[in-house]
Amino acid sequence: MDRRRRRRRRHTLVLLVTLAVALSGCGAVSVPTEGPPSGPDVTASPAAPNATGDPGVPADGDSRAATVTRVVDGDTVEVSYPDGSTDAVRLVGVDAPETRGETNPAEFEGVPDNESGRACLADAGDRASTTLTEWVDGADVTLVVDPETDTRDQYDRLLAYVVRDDANLNYQLVARGYARVYDTSFTRADSFYAAESDARQASLGVWQCADPASRSASDGLDVRVVADAPGNDNENLNGEFVVLTNDGDESLDIGGWTVGDEAGREYTFPDGASVAAGGSVRLYSGSGTDNETAYFWAANGAVWNNDGDAVTVRNEDGAVVARESY
């Protein structure tokens, strides 16, 4: 309700009656609705949220100023540029539950594939959309394209980070549990996966939908595959990779462990390989020099099938410790 200027008090019966009516009208205004029921308080504020660990955006990314004219859902917005042109923007690196149609529970680890799981995801999708609306609708933002990603997706939407008040809002959605990490190659992926792991451990937002007993990983290990490299997969082997994340409190020794696909191809981690507590490592399909967080398969061609595959992780005894299908 718009504020009314206070009028000078005049000692007349007519004005007193008018004032009484005005006050009674104000009393009828409804109480503002509550913010999203899960995660930190994200009700509308003049500044964007800034969770601890925000990795910022790539310094060499192409950036442009824009104004958000509409929030489509929890990971897509429409914008206008200073020259009057418009664009649709898909937030890079994140995937929020759908607000139109059903979300596949298999895309959100641990969420049961049943009516309860789907209903919970639908709810979470609405919360993500509402939250993003509160953060950016009508706001001036900066769009930053990641140098590791394609500029546009198959629907011709710009793939970008959305930045407001120095906060990477893509990251904020993941850190607060409103979205999962979208499995693709981008420069801030490690920070995003770590934030997702923290959100899952804290059962924030969408991860409240998960059944702890349904985790596919054991020994605190989570596995994800980025199968579709930018451009030609066979010419960009390091654009596809497997991410192993250790959700446990202790370092995990993976020396002698193997990673294999459905076709029977297999990679063995070298002795001494490990995943730090709360950390992650990547296994790239191409060639390179191994280090503490990156290992290289040195395959002759693309390993992971873009149309669907499964990654299986086995320990040194051959027992399956994690498996992820997509």
Secondary structure as GFF3:
##gff-version 3
##sequence-region A 1 326
A	DSSP	alpha_helix	13	27	.	.	.	ID=ss1
A	DSSP	beta_strand	62	73	.	.	.	ID=ss2
A	DSSP	beta_strand	76	80	.	.	.	ID=ss3
A	DSSP	beta_strand	86	91	.	.	.	ID=ss4
A	DSSP	beta_strand	94	95	.	.	.	ID=ss5
A	DSSP	three_ten_helix	105	107	.	.	.	ID=ss6
A	DSSP	alpha_helix	115	136	.	.	.	ID=ss7
A	DSSP	beta_strand	140	145	.	.	.	ID=ss8
A	DSSP	beta_strand	158	164	.	.	.	ID=ss9
A	DSSP	beta_strand	167	168	.	.	.	ID=ss10
A	DSSP	alpha_helix	169	175	.	.	.	ID=ss11
A	DSSP	beta_strand	180	181	.	.	.	ID=ss12
A	DSSP	alpha_helix	189	201	.	.	.	ID=ss13
A	DSSP	three_ten_helix	205	209	.	.	.	ID=ss14
A	DSSP	three_ten_helix	212	214	.	.	.	ID=ss15
A	DSSP	beta_strand	221	226	.	.	.	ID=ss16
A	DSSP	three_ten_helix	233	235	.	.	.	ID=ss17
A	DSSP	three_ten_helix	237	239	.	.	.	ID=ss18
A	DSSP	beta_strand	241	246	.	.	.	ID=ss19
A	DSSP	beta_strand	252	253	.	.	.	ID=ss20
A	DSSP	beta_strand	258	260	.	.	.	ID=ss21
A	DSSP	beta_strand	266	268	.	.	.	ID=ss22
A	DSSP	beta_strand	274	275	.	.	.	ID=ss23
A	DSSP	beta_strand	280	284	.	.	.	ID=ss24
A	DSSP	beta_strand	294	296	.	.	.	ID=ss25
A	DSSP	beta_strand	310	314	.	.	.	ID=ss26
A	DSSP	beta_strand	320	325	.	.	.	ID=ss27
###
